[in-house]
């Protein structure tokens, strides 16, 4: 009886220890980190084709009063040095002058793969009144109701002169020009989801890439970024 009692106590202790360990693990939250330190462009590099031909051309990307600023011109990209996969990217941005065009590129790889300018990637559009559109840049992605949102299937493509734009799901999710918008991009396996100010505006799947660098555009309009934060995620994560 004494031996059986001791074995029972050991079993209870082991079960309690395992349960506590599981509870501890479940409470551990993924660590978010800012990709912009508020001081300089450490961790990023600039790719602006015009600068190749003229060393006197200034970069389109600067830090101003603690904000990361895309001046819009000369056109090009600010690209992370690191490659990322399975993450949630939160970006807070606004058009500080006249609203126009910009974008966040995910799963970026080969530079200047399209029109000698755009890196191979999936662009999440930030163009005013079109935030959340997908643009396929030598990468592809699928969405429900594809023909209505992309056009005739025979015209689809991922290179020049093909239908590369996939329209978003909503209207009116953006705030008026000059106000801050919050965009969340969730990349998990081959799926990409996008929220703008809390609204789910796009959800793509079967992407032809599942990891890569992250890039911000300079595409004609000045845009200020006050937050560029990345959080690793798993299949159990949720966003909004």
N, C-alpha and C positions, 0 to 999 in steps of 0.2 A: 504493500500500500504506500509506504514511504517513497519508494522509487517511482511509482506511478504519479504521486503528487508532485515530485520534483520535475518530472518530465512535462507535466501539465503547466507548471509555472514557467518552464523554459519556453514552451510553445506560445504561451500568452505573451511573454516578453518579446519574443521574436516577431510575433504578429504586430504588437504595438510599435516596435521599432520600425518595421517596414511601413506601417501606416503613417507614422510620423514623417518618414523619409519621403513618401509619396506626396503628403500634404505640403512638405517644404518645397519640393520640386515644382508642384503645381502653382505655388505662390510666386515663383521666380518670374519676373517680367523681363522680356527682351529689352536690352539697353538701347535706347535711342541715342543718336549722335548727330550733331549738326555738321553738315558738309561745308559750311561757311563759318569761319571764325569771327567775322565782324571786323577784321583788321586788314586782311590781305587775301590773296587768291591761292594760298597754300592748299595743295591737294588737287589743283586744277591746272590745266594748260590750255592755251589759246590756239585755235586753228582758224586763221583768217587768210584765205588765199591771196588777197591783195597785198598783204605784208611781205609775201615772197618776192614780189616784183619791186616794191618800194620800201626800203628799210626806214624811211621817214614817216610812214603811215603809223598812226597811233592805234593802240588796241581799242576795240569796242567795249571792253569789259573793264570796269574800274570799281573801287570801293569808295563810297562817298557817304560821310556821316553815318558810318556803321551799316550801310546798306550795300548789297551787291547790285551793281547797276549794269544793265545792257544798254548801251547808248544807241543801238540799232544799226549804226554804220561805223566803219565798213562791215559788211555782212560776213558772218562766220559763226563759230561755235566756241563755247567754253566747255571743256570736257574734263571729267574726273580722271585722275591718274589711275584710280583703282577700278576693278571690275566688281559688279555686284549681282547677286541673285537672291530671289525670295525675300522681298522687302516691301515695306510701305514707305513711300516718299511723300512728305508733306511740304508743300510749297505755298508761301504767302507772297502775293505779288500785286502790283498795280501798274497801270499805265500812268506815268507821272506827268506826261504832257498829252499830246494828241493820241488817242487810242489807235492801235493798229495790230501789227503781227508779231508773234513770238511763239516759242514752243519749248516743251521739255522732251528730249529724246531719250528713250530707254533702250536697253539691249544694244547700245551703240558699239560698233566695232571698226570696220575698215573706213578710214577717213576719206572724204571727198569721193564717195562711191556713186553719187548722183549729181549730174550737172557740174562736176568738178568742185562741189561745194558741200553737199550734205553727207554726213557719215551714214553708213549702213545702220539702220535702226528702225524702230517704230516711233513716230512722233506723236506725242499727245499735244494737240493744238491748244494754244492760248490766245489765238487771234480773237480780238474783241467781237463778241456775239457768236463765236464759233468754238468756245472753249470746250474741250473734251472730244472733238473730232480725232479720229486716227488718220495718220498719213503713213502709208507703207513706203519705206525707203530701202529698197533692195532687201527687205524682209517682208513677210506677209502675216496676216492674222485674219481670223474669221469672226463673224458676228451673226446673230439671228437676223432674218429678213435681209439678207445680204444684197440682193438685187435692188431692192427699194432704196437702200442706204448707200450703195456704191455705184449703181448703174448697171447697164447690160453686162452680163458675164463675159461675153466675148471681148469686152474692152478692158477687163481687169488686168492689172499688171503691177510690177514693183519697180519698173525702170521708167526712163523718160517717155513722155507722151502716152502713158497708160493711166487708167482711172485708179489712182492710188488713195483717194480720199474716201473715208468711211464716216458718214455724218453721225453726230451724236444723237442722243435720245430725247433731249429736252430743249426747251426754249425758256429764256428768262432766269437761268440759274446764276448768271453773272451779276455782279453789282455794277452800279453806274460808274462810268469812267472816272478815275481819280480815287476811287475807294479800293480798299484792300480785298482781294479775293483769296480764298483758301482752296487749293487743289490737292487732292489726295490721290496718289497713283499706287495701286497695289499690284505688284508683279509676283506671281506665285506659279512655279512650274511654267507652263505655256499659256497661262491666263493673265490678262491685264484688265483691271477694273479702274474706273476713274470716277471720282466724286468732285463736284464743284460746289462749294458752299453747302455741303451736306447732301446734295442731290446726286444720286447715281446717274451719271450722264453717258457712260459707255462701259461695255463689258465684252471683251474679245477673248477668244480661245484658239487653241491650236496654232499659237504663234510659232514661227519658224526659228525663233531663238528663245532661250530661257535665261540668259545672263548677258552682261555687257557693261560698258561704261554708261554714265549718265551725262547728258549734255544740255546746255541752255543755249538758246539762239540769240543772235543779233540779226534781226531781219526787218530793219527799217524803222522801228518804233522804240522809243526809250521805255524801258521797263525796270522798275525797282523790285528787288527781292529782299524781304526782311527775315525770311525763314526758309531754309532748305535742310530739312531734317529727315534722316533715314532710320527706320526701325526694322531689324530682321523679323521675319514672320514665318509661321508654319501653317500647315493646312487647317489647324484649329483656330487660327487667328480670325478676327473680325475687324472690319474697318467702317468708317463712315465720316 
